[in-house]
Amino acid sequence: YMTEAVRALEKAAFENGIERIIIRNATTNTRSANVAKNAGYVLEGVMRKSHLSVDNNELLDTNLWSKLKSDWKKEKK
């Protein structure tokens, strides 16, 4: 249901003037990565050692996904 939730939020954002949406997820979190991928977001890159683990003992890498309003409009057709 997360992909549907993302699509609902992006619809509201793009219809109200937002031009770009970013999703970030830990590279180890494949479920979140799949939500972004399934919702049509583009993986722009990996930010290395960009956030602390839950226990604050390790710096982790983060995927950076994005979708542009123009991408969203193409999907709607």
Disulfide bonds with the S-S distance in Angstrom:
none
